[in-house]
Structure formats: C-alpha cells, structure tokens
C-alpha cells in the first residue's frame, strides 16, 4: 500500500503532466491517460539522472528539489544550461525525436521526479496526430530562445549578456521584487563568463540599486534599469 507522501507525489505528478503545455492538443481524458502512467523516482544530491549521449526514452517533471541541465565545455568545465525547479518538465526533446540526450541532467539537491516513458506518450499521440501541432509550436519557441542565447554569448558584452539572462530567469510580475535562485557561479556558466566578472557586475548594480545580492538569492529591484543595460549593445 502506498504511503501518504507517495500518494501526494503521484497526485502532483498527474496534475503536472495533465497541465503540461506540450499536451494541450489532447482532450482532458487523453491528458489524464498519459499522466496516469507517471511513476516516481528519487535522486540524491549530485546523482546523475541522465547523461549526454544516453537514450532519450523518458521525460520528467520535478516534484521537489532541483535539477541541473549542463554540457561539458571544450576546456573541461561545465556549461550550465538551466536549473529545473519544482513544477517544471525536462527531457522531452529526445523523447519526441527519438535521438540521444543532448545534455547531462544531475540532481542539484535531493529531488523527487515524476517520470513518463516515451512509449506511453507516443502511443497516445499516434491516436491523436493533430496534437503534434502544439508540440511543434512549443519546441520551435524553445529553439528560438536557444538561438537568442547563443547569439548573445557570441556577440554581446558580458554586462549585456548578464542583464539579459537575469531578465529571463526572473519573474516579470510588476510591482514585486523579482528573485532568482541561481548562484553567481551558475550565472557565470550561463553567460560564458567567470564568477569574478559576474560578481563585479552584480556589485556595481547593487550599488546602483538595480539588484540585491544575498546568500542563495539575486533579486532584481529595478527592472527598467536592467532592461536599459540589456539593450545597450
């Protein structure tokens, strides 16, 4: 018999997958049929979830904890692509195209994941081919976002890249202080800089009242000023 906590996790998993934007082209009953196949797995901090080049036969949703998505760089360091937080889905690209994983996924902190197998997803989509249109739209949007990030790293100065990144990873809710849990080391990896150069920018912006830096958090306190920096180049 399942414990109360595991039952709660399964309910949360089905809610996440049932409301996933990738499945908006399906009926309520078909989304429920897919999400009912979800199972739960836990990972310890630092444990690998999947590796670049491995088969992409599952997609996941984070129920608790956080997950790092990264690729190794040419100099042997890690290039951080994203931190996946509770309520977010990852690993779907390889599931849909049937190819190998394009990045590593590692448990940043101990986490619980809801997992769906590729065969269960495709069996439903084969019966409802019109649902692929929504999936293509979502994946195209993500591809455009990736192209934008790559262009920024290649063409823009570090302060501009950092400003753009902070604007993307913080909430756009007006009238509220917008926070991100990315560390300075993680931000440096995302913008293709060093921790020291990112720290120098953040200290300058903090002195100007644009951001507030505290242990574990970076808060945007003047979004308009940060937008001006992002549009400078």
C-alpha positions in Angstrom: 0.0 0.0 0.0 1.3 3.4 -0.9 2.2 5.8 1.9 0.5 9.2 2.2 3.6 11.1 0.9 3.9 8.9 -2.2 0.2 9.2 -2.9 0.6 13.0 -2.7 3.5 12.9 -5.1 1.6 10.8 -7.6 -1.3 13.3 -7.5 1.1 16.1 -8.0 2.7 14.2 -10.9 -0.6 13.7 -12.7 -1.5 17.3 -12.2 1.8 18.5 -13.7 1.7 16.2 -16.7 -2.1 16.8 -17.2 -1.5 20.5 -17.4 1.7 20.3 -19.4 1.7 22.8 -22.4 3.0 20.0 -24.6 -0.2 18.1 -24.3 -2.6 21.0 -24.8 -3.7 19.5 -28.1 -5.2 16.5 -26.4 -8.5 16.1 -24.7 -8.9 16.1 -21.0 -9.3 12.3 -20.9 -6.2 11.7 -23.1 -4.1 14.0 -20.9 -5.4 12.1 -17.9 -4.5 8.8 -19.6 -0.9 10.0 -20.2 -0.4 11.5 -16.7 -1.8 8.3 -15.1 1.3 6.4 -16.4 3.7 8.6 -14.4 5.8 6.9 -11.7 8.0 8.5 -9.0 11.8 8.2 -8.6 14.0 9.9 -6.1 17.7 11.0 -6.6 20.3 12.1 -4.1 22.1 15.4 -4.4 24.8 15.0 -7.0 23.4 11.9 -8.5 23.2 11.6 -12.3 19.7 11.5 -13.8 20.8 11.0 -17.4 24.0 11.6 -19.4 24.6 13.3 -22.7 24.5 10.7 -25.4 22.3 8.3 -23.5 18.9 7.1 -24.9 16.1 9.6 -24.6 13.3 7.3 -23.6 11.7 9.3 -20.7 10.6 12.8 -19.9 10.5 14.1 -16.3 8.7 16.6 -14.1 10.3 17.9 -10.9 8.2 17.4 -7.8 10.8 18.5 -5.2 14.4 19.6 -5.3 16.2 21.0 -8.3 18.0 19.5 -11.4 21.0 20.9 -13.3 21.0 20.7 -17.1 24.5 21.2 -18.4 27.0 20.2 -21.1 30.8 19.8 -20.9 32.8 22.7 -22.5 35.9 22.3 -24.6 38.1 23.3 -21.6 36.7 20.6 -19.4 34.4 22.8 -17.5 30.7 22.6 -17.2 28.4 24.9 -19.2 25.2 25.3 -17.3 22.1 25.5 -19.5 19.3 25.6 -16.9 18.3 24.8 -13.3 14.9 23.0 -13.3 12.7 23.8 -10.3 9.6 22.0 -8.9 6.7 22.2 -11.3 8.9 22.2 -14.4 9.3 19.5 -17.1 12.5 18.5 -18.8 13.9 15.7 -21.0 11.1 16.0 -23.6 13.2 16.8 -26.7 14.9 13.4 -27.0 11.5 11.7 -26.2 9.9 13.3 -29.3 12.7 12.9 -31.8 13.9 9.6 -30.6 17.6 10.7 -30.6 20.1 10.6 -27.8 20.3 13.1 -24.9 21.8 16.4 -25.8 22.9 17.4 -22.2 23.6 16.0 -18.8 20.9 16.1 -16.0 22.1 15.9 -12.4 20.3 16.3 -9.1 21.4 19.7 -7.8 19.6 18.9 -4.5 17.9 15.7 -3.4 14.8 15.5 -5.6 11.7 13.6 -6.5 10.9 13.2 -10.2 7.7 12.1 -12.0 8.7 10.1 -15.0 6.8 9.2 -18.2 8.1 6.6 -20.7 8.4 7.5 -24.4 6.3 4.5 -25.5 3.3 5.7 -23.3 3.4 9.2 -24.7 3.8 8.2 -28.3 1.0 5.6 -28.1 -1.5 8.3 -27.2 -0.1 10.8 -29.8 -0.3 8.2 -32.6 -4.1 8.1 -32.0 -4.3 11.9 -32.0 -1.8 13.2 -34.6 -3.3 16.7 -34.5 -1.7 17.1 -31.1 1.7 17.3 -32.7 1.0 20.8 -33.9 1.0 22.2 -30.4 4.2 20.2 -29.6 5.9 21.6 -32.7 4.9 25.2 -31.7 6.3 24.7 -28.1 9.6 23.2 -29.4 10.0 25.9 -32.0 9.6 28.6 -29.3 12.3 26.9 -27.2 14.6 26.6 -30.2 14.3 30.3 -30.9 15.1 31.0 -27.2 18.2 28.9 -27.5 19.3 30.7 -30.7 18.9 34.0 -28.9 21.1 32.8 -26.0 23.8 31.6 -28.4 23.8 34.9 -30.3 24.1 36.8 -27.0 27.2 34.8 -26.0 28.8 35.3 -29.4 28.0 39.0 -29.9 27.3 40.9 -26.7 29.5 42.2 -23.9 29.3 40.4 -20.5 27.2 43.1 -18.7 24.6 42.9 -21.5 24.6 39.1 -21.5 24.2 39.0 -17.8 21.4 41.6 -17.8 19.5 39.6 -20.5 19.9 36.4 -18.5 18.6 37.9 -15.3 15.6 39.3 -17.1 14.9 35.8 -18.5 15.2 33.9 -15.2 13.3 36.3 -13.0 9.5 36.7 -12.8 8.0 39.6 -14.8 5.4 40.3 -12.1 5.2 44.1 -11.9 5.3 45.7 -8.5 7.2 42.8 -6.9 10.8 42.1 -6.1 11.9 39.5 -8.7 14.3 36.8 -7.4 16.4 34.0 -8.9 18.0 31.2 -7.0 20.9 31.0 -9.5 24.3 31.4 -7.8 26.9 33.7 -9.2 28.9 30.6 -10.4 25.8 29.3 -12.2 25.2 32.7 -13.8 28.8 32.9 -15.0 28.4 29.5 -16.6 25.2 30.5 -18.3 26.6 33.8 -19.8 30.0 32.4 -20.7 32.0 34.5 -18.2 33.9 34.0 -14.9 32.4 34.2 -11.4 34.7 37.1 -10.7 33.4 39.1 -13.7 29.8 38.4 -12.8 30.5 39.3 -9.2 32.0 42.7 -10.3 28.9 43.5 -12.4 26.5 42.5 -9.6 28.3 44.6 -7.0 28.2 47.6 -9.3 24.5 47.1 -10.0 23.8 46.6 -6.3 25.5 49.9 -5.5 23.2 51.5 -8.1 20.0 49.9 -6.7 19.4 47.7 -9.7 19.8 44.3 -8.0 20.2 43.0 -4.4 22.6 40.1 -3.8 22.2 37.9 -0.8 23.2 34.3 0.1 21.4 32.0 -2.2 19.4 34.7 -4.0 19.8 37.5 -6.5 16.8 40.0 -6.6 16.1 42.4 -9.4 15.0 45.7 -7.7 15.0 48.0 -10.8 13.8 46.0 -13.8 13.7 49.1 -16.1 17.3 49.9 -15.4 18.3 46.3 -16.1 16.4 46.4 -19.4 18.4 49.5 -20.3 21.6 47.6 -19.8 20.3 44.7 -21.7 19.6 46.9 -24.7 22.9 48.8 -24.6 24.8 46.8 -27.3 
